[in-house]
Amino acid sequence: MISPYQAGIKNIVAVKGTAFTENQLRLLHRFCDSLILALDSDFAGNTAALRSIELADSLDFDIKVLDLSPRFKDPDEAVNKDLEFFKTRLQKVLPVWDFVINSAVKQFGTDSPRGKKQVLALCLPFISKINNAVIRSDYLKKLANTLDSDINAVDQESKKYSQTTKTENIAPISLSEKNTIEEKLEEKLFTLILYAKKPHLVAQKISQKYEFIFPRFQNLLKLLVKEKKYHPSSFQAKLSPEIMAVFQNIYLEALNLDFDSFRVNGEIKKIINQLQIQKIKSELKQLSEQIAATEDNDQNNTSKMLEIRYNKLLVNLSKLQCQHP
């Protein structure tokens, strides 16, 4: 954003990466109700960017896109090489949903059933959640026409996505909204898996060391370990709407991380250790309740056996806590 600002375009701000947070958007809403996105040319295939757009739409922003392709990658390059081109394109910005459809068609094509399916998989999770019902209907029609498909069929397909998640549950900072410590840790663990250079290989190793508690993470891990090669868009295209929503949420969080590969491995080990600690703590709590319940009427020395088990768990807990204090 520095180059456009130096060229006289002052009403411009930068975001870290491609993901807005809700707080950033609410701050922007104090100053404007229209956004022109000028992100890198490949951001249309970026789930984090598209989820941020969905969040902005829910806050009633009018969202458009500055498309600099195929000549330039981003505003910095465009301003430095052809300022007039940049200014001209600013006068020809596209509504964001047109840009999403155009980019999906450019990426996958519409000449084959597979291409159409991939276009739908990219566009529908977002078009189906457009805040304004009239605009949503218009873009479903446009998508149907683009694919040369029946509008009723596209509309029916969109219903699979419309209620899969609420926008407020896919904001970048979502770990604090979960119900349990274990759930937070498992989501964080999966975020680190997707952040790794080869998530499918990391997933295979973790599946041998740890079994996820929550079904949505279990299901996503099973699909990920089957991948021979991993690419976010191709992997996403294979997912059902429900699992896709889980994947997109975690993928968004992974984009906000900034670790080197060595630290990623360390963080994964630490979280697995924390999950094992939580498991033992839960067992200790259950045993403590069982011991208390049997103390007054213990004809079979049950409480003594429970206490032995309790003490063994305490030793194991101490060892785990020493590994990652």
C-alpha positions in Angstrom: 0.0 0.0 0.0 3.0 2.3 0.4 3.5 2.8 -3.4 -0.1 3.9 -4.1 0.0 6.2 -1.1 3.2 7.8 -2.4 1.5 8.2 -5.8 -1.3 10.2 -4.2 -3.9 7.5 -3.4 -4.4 8.3 0.3 -7.6 6.4 1.3 -5.8 3.1 1.4 -4.9 0.7 4.2 -3.0 -2.6 4.4 -4.1 -5.9 6.0 -1.7 -8.6 7.2 -1.9 -11.4 4.6 -5.3 -11.7 3.0 -7.5 -12.1 6.1 -9.5 -9.3 7.6 -10.5 -9.7 11.3 -13.9 -8.5 12.5 -12.3 -5.8 14.6 -10.5 -4.4 11.5 -13.7 -4.3 9.6 -15.7 -2.6 12.3 -12.9 0.0 12.6 -13.1 0.6 8.8 -16.8 0.9 9.1 -16.4 4.1 11.1 -14.8 5.8 8.0 -16.5 4.1 5.0 -19.1 1.7 3.8 -17.4 0.7 0.6 -14.3 -1.4 0.1 -12.2 -1.9 -3.0 -9.9 -4.9 -2.5 -6.5 -4.7 -4.2 -4.9 -7.9 -3.0 -2.5 -10.2 -4.8 -3.8 -11.6 -8.1 -4.2 -15.1 -6.8 -6.4 -14.2 -3.8 -9.6 -15.4 -5.5 -8.5 -19.0 -4.8 -7.6 -18.1 -1.2 -10.2 -19.4 1.2 -9.1 -16.9 3.9 -9.7 -13.9 1.6 -13.1 -15.2 0.6 -14.1 -15.8 4.2 -13.1 -12.3 5.0 -15.2 -11.1 2.2 -18.2 -13.0 3.6 -17.6 -11.3 7.0 -17.4 -7.9 5.3 -20.7 -8.6 3.5 -22.4 -9.5 6.7 -21.4 -6.0 8.0 -23.1 -4.5 4.9 -20.0 -3.2 3.2 -20.3 -2.7 -0.6 -17.3 -4.8 -1.8 -15.5 -4.5 -5.1 -12.3 -5.8 -6.5 -9.4 -4.1 -8.3 -8.4 -6.7 -10.9 -4.8 -6.0 -12.1 -4.3 -9.3 -13.9 -2.8 -10.4 -16.2 -0.3 -7.6 -16.3 0.5 -7.1 -12.6 0.6 -9.1 -9.4 -0.3 -6.4 -6.9 -0.7 -2.6 -6.5 2.9 -2.0 -5.7 4.0 -3.5 -9.0 1.3 -1.8 -11.0 2.0 1.7 -9.6 5.7 1.4 -10.1 5.4 0.2 -13.7 2.3 1.8 -15.0 0.5 4.3 -12.7 -2.0 5.3 -15.4 -3.0 1.7 -15.9 -3.6 1.4 -12.2 -5.7 4.5 -12.0 -7.7 3.4 -15.0 -8.4 0.0 -13.4 -9.6 1.8 -10.3 -12.4 3.2 -12.4 -13.4 -0.3 -13.6 -13.6 -2.2 -10.4 -15.7 -5.3 -10.3 -18.4 -6.3 -7.7 -16.7 -8.9 -5.6 -19.1 -11.7 -6.5 -18.5 -11.2 -10.2 -14.8 -11.4 -9.6 -15.3 -14.7 -7.6 -17.3 -16.2 -10.4 -14.9 -15.0 -13.2 -11.9 -16.3 -11.3 -13.4 -19.7 -10.6 -14.3 -20.1 -14.3 -10.8 -19.0 -15.3 -9.3 -21.5 -12.9 -11.5 -24.6 -13.6 -13.3 -24.0 -16.8 -16.9 -24.9 -17.6 -16.4 -27.4 -20.4 -16.6 -30.5 -18.3 -18.8 -31.8 -15.4 -15.7 -31.8 -13.2 -14.9 -28.1 -14.0 -18.5 -27.1 -13.3 -18.5 -29.0 -10.0 -15.3 -27.2 -9.0 -16.7 -23.8 -9.9 -19.8 -24.5 -7.8 -17.6 -25.8 -4.9 -15.6 -22.5 -4.9 -18.5 -20.1 -5.5 -21.5 -21.5 -3.7 -20.2 -21.4 -0.1 -19.9 -17.7 -0.4 -22.7 -16.7 -2.8 -25.2 -18.7 -0.8 -24.4 -16.5 2.3 -24.7 -13.1 0.6 -26.5 -11.0 3.2 -29.0 -9.4 0.8 -31.5 -11.9 -0.5 -32.1 -10.1 -3.8 -28.4 -9.8 -4.6 -27.9 -13.4 -3.6 -30.7 -14.5 -6.0 -29.2 -12.4 -8.8 -25.8 -14.1 -8.4 -27.2 -17.6 -8.2 -28.9 -16.8 -11.6 -25.7 -15.5 -13.0 -23.8 -18.5 -11.8 -26.4 -20.8 -13.4 -26.2 -18.9 -16.7 -22.4 -19.1 -16.6 -22.5 -22.8 -16.2 -25.4 -23.2 -18.7 -27.3 -24.9 -15.9 -30.8 -24.8 -14.6 -31.3 -22.1 -12.0 -33.5 -24.4 -9.8 -30.7 -27.0 -9.7 -28.1 -24.3 -8.7 -30.5 -22.9 -6.1 -31.1 -26.3 -4.7 -27.3 -27.0 -4.5 -26.7 -23.7 -2.8 -29.0 -24.7 0.1 -26.4 -27.3 1.1 -24.1 -24.4 1.9 -26.4 -21.7 3.3 -26.7 -23.1 6.8 -23.4 -24.9 7.2 -21.8 -22.2 9.3 -22.6 -18.7 10.7 -20.2 -16.0 9.6 -19.4 -15.0 13.2 -18.1 -18.6 13.8 -15.5 -18.3 11.0 -13.8 -15.1 12.1 -10.0 -15.6 12.2 -9.8 -15.7 16.0 -12.1 -18.5 16.8 -10.3 -20.6 19.3 -11.6 -18.7 22.3 -15.2 -19.4 21.3 -14.9 -23.2 21.7 -16.5 -25.0 24.6 -13.7 -27.1 26.0 -9.9 -27.0 26.4 -9.6 -30.2 24.4 -11.6 -28.7 21.6 -9.4 -25.6 21.5 -6.3 -27.7 21.5 -7.5 -30.1 18.8 -8.4 -27.1 16.6 -5.0 -25.6 17.2 -3.3 -28.9 16.4 -5.2 -29.2 13.1 -4.3 -25.6 12.3 -0.6 -26.4 12.6 -1.1 -29.5 10.4 -2.5 -27.3 7.6 0.3 -24.8 8.1 3.0 -27.4 7.5 4.6 -27.6 4.1 3.2 -31.1 3.5 0.0 -31.4 5.7 -0.9 -34.9 4.4 2.4 -36.3 5.6 2.2 -34.5 9.0 -1.3 -35.8 9.3 -0.1 -39.4 8.7 2.5 -39.1 11.5 0.0 -37.6 14.0 -2.6 -40.2 13.3 -0.1 -42.8 14.6 0.4 -40.8 17.8 -2.9 -39.2 18.7 -6.6 -40.0 18.1 -8.8 -36.9 17.8 -11.7 -36.7 20.2 -14.1 -34.5 18.1 -15.8 -36.1 15.1 -15.2 -33.2 12.7 -11.4 -33.3 13.2 -11.5 -37.1 13.1 -13.3 -37.1 9.7 -11.0 -34.4 8.2 -7.9 -36.2 9.3 -9.1 -39.4 7.7 -9.5 -37.6 4.4 -6.2 -35.8 4.7 -4.1 -38.9 5.4 -5.4 -40.5 2.2 -4.0 -37.7 0.0 -0.9 -38.5 -2.1 -0.3 -34.9 -2.8 -1.9 -31.9 -1.1 -3.2 -28.6 -2.5 -5.8 -26.6 -0.7 -8.2 -26.0 -3.6 -8.1 -29.6 -5.0 -8.4 -31.0 -1.5 -11.4 -28.7 -0.7 -13.1 -29.7 -3.9 -13.3 -33.3 -2.7 -15.0 -32.4 0.6 -18.7 -32.5 1.5 -20.3 -29.1 2.5 -20.1 -29.9 6.2 -16.4 -31.0 6.2 -15.6 -28.2 3.8 -16.8 -25.6 6.3 -14.5 -27.1 9.0 -11.6 -27.2 6.6 -12.1 -23.6 5.5 -12.3 -22.4 9.1 -9.1 -24.1 10.1 -7.3 -23.1 6.9 -8.1 -19.5 7.6 -6.5 -19.7 11.0 -3.4 -21.4 9.5 -2.8 -18.5 7.2 -2.5 -16.2 10.2 0.4 -18.3 11.7 4.0 -17.3 11.2 6.3 -20.2 12.3 9.4 -21.8 10.8 9.2 -25.5 10.1 11.3 -26.3 13.3 8.9 -24.4 15.5 5.9 -26.0 13.8 7.1 -29.5 14.9 7.8 -28.2 18.4 4.4 -26.7 18.7 2.7 -29.9 17.4 4.6 -32.0 20.1 3.7 -29.5 22.7 -0.1 -29.6 21.9 -0.2 -33.4 21.7 1.5 -33.3 25.2 -1.1 -30.9 26.4 -3.9 -33.0 25.1 -2.5 -36.1 26.8 -2.3 -34.0 30.0 -5.9 -33.0 29.7 -6.9 -36.6 29.2 -5.2 -37.7 32.4 -6.7 -34.8 34.3 -10.1 -35.9 33.2 -9.4 -39.5 34.3 -8.1 -38.2 37.6 -11.3 -36.2 38.2 -13.5 -39.3 37.4 -11.4 -41.5 39.7 -11.5 -38.9 42.5 -15.3 -38.9 42.3 -15.4 -42.7 42.2 -13.1 -43.0 45.3 -15.3 -40.5 47.2 -18.4 -42.5 46.3 -17.0 -45.8 47.5 -15.2 -44.8 50.7 -18.3 -45.1 53.0 -19.3 -48.5 51.7 -16.3 -50.4 50.3 -16.6 -54.1 51.0 -14.5 -55.2 48.0 -11.5 -52.7 48.5 -12.6 -50.9 45.4 -11.4 -47.6 46.6 -7.9 -49.0 47.2 -7.6 -50.2 43.6 -8.9 -46.9 42.4 -6.3 -45.1 44.5 -3.5 -47.3 43.0 -4.8 -46.3 39.6 -5.0 -42.7 40.7 -1.4 -42.6 41.9 -0.1 -44.2 38.7 -1.9 -41.5 36.7 -0.3 -38.8 38.9 3.1 -40.2 38.1 2.3 -40.2 34.3 1.0 -36.6 34.6 4.1 -35.5 36.3 6.3 -36.9 33.5 4.2 -35.2 30.8 4.3 -31.9 32.6 8.1 -32.1 32.9 8.4 -32.6 29.1 6.7 -29.3 28.3 6.4 -27.3 31.5 
